[in-house]
């Protein structure tokens, strides 16, 4: 069974990609939003992420008066990139791409075993396992 993939023009015109936020709450909306107008994360410290051997930026912000602490993972320095897909019965549409993702937690940073951190670590392990032996 073949499903065609179509690339739409939902990519941010300035940077060529979108920014993804994973919030620890449920929002009754699924789609693009003008997040930058109301939600402004600020960097608090630069740290080295032992699991993925990447630099991770610790960030803070507030959403509806509640403090959020998170990590900004930048994918452009790795061999990874992200896509946001929209699927229907006939096709899968690439809505946009992203090269950074914010993972947020309430009052404390996300756990050391969050799924994004584990995915970045697995990517490096997988590359090492499947690379030719020199």
N, C-alpha and C positions, 0 to 999 in steps of 0.2 A: 504494500500500500504506500503510495507516494502522497505526501502533503506538501504543496508548494509553500515556499517561504518568501514573503514580500517585505521589502524594507520601505517603511513609510518615512515621511519627512518630519517626524516628531522630535528631531534632534535639536538641541539648543544651538541657536545660530552663532552665539559668541564663542563658546568653548568647544562646540562640536559634540558635547556629551552632557548628560544630566548628573545630578548628585542624588544619591539614594540615602534616605534616613530610615533606620529600623527602630521604631519607638516601642517602649514597653507599655503600650496601651492599645485599645481598639478604637479606630476611627471609622465612622460610617461612610467612608468615601474611598474609592479605589481609582486613582488616576493622577493626572498632572495637577499640581497646585503651585501657587506663587509663594512658595515656602520662604524664599529670601526676603520678602517684604516684612514678615512678621516673626521669623524664627532665625536668630542670629547667634550661632555657636561662636564661642571665643576659646582660643587655645590657652591651655593652662600650663602644659609641660610637654616636652619631647622625651620619649622613652624608647628603649630598644625592646622589641617583642622577641623574647627568647624562642618561642615556638616557631615563628615564621621568619626570624632573622631579618625583619623589616623594621623600619622606623614607624612608630605609631604615635600619633598626636593625641594627647588627652585633651578633651574639650568639655566645656560646660555651657549650659543654656537653661532656659526656663520655658515651660509650656503650661499655660493657664495658671501661672503662679507656683508651679511645682518645679523644684530643682531637678535637672537632669545632668548626669555625668556620663560621658561616653568616650569612645575611641574612634578616631578617624583613621581608616585603613586606606592607603593610597595604592592603587593597583598599577599605576603607570610604570613603576620601577620593577614590576615583576613581569612574568610572561602571561599574565592573566588580563582579561577584560570582561566586563559584565554587559549583559543585554537584558532588556525588559521585553518580554514576549506577550502577545495577546493572541490567544488561540480561539478558533472557531471550528466548526465541523469541516469547513472546506480548506482552511489555510491557517498558517501560523504567521503572524505579522511581527516584525521586529519594530517595536515602538520607539525605542531609544537605546543608546549605549551609556555606560557609566565607567569611570575610572577611579572613583573613590566612593566609599560607603561609610556612613556614620552608624555605629551601633550604640544605642543609648540604654542607660539603666537609671532607676530612681535613686537619687542621692548617693549612690555608689557606682563605680565603673562596672561594666559587664563582667561576668565571671571569666576566669582564665580559660575555661573550657567552652566558651561560646562557639557557635557553629561557624562563624566567619573565621575566627582564629584557627579553628581546626581545619577548615577548608584550605586556608593559606598554607598551613603546615603540611597537609596531605599533598598539595600540589608539588611542593619541594621534594617530599619523600617519593612520590610517584615518578617525578622526573629522574631522580637518582636511581630508582629501581629499573626503569626502562631505558636508561641511557646505555650506549655501548660501553663495554669495559675497555679501558685503554691500556 
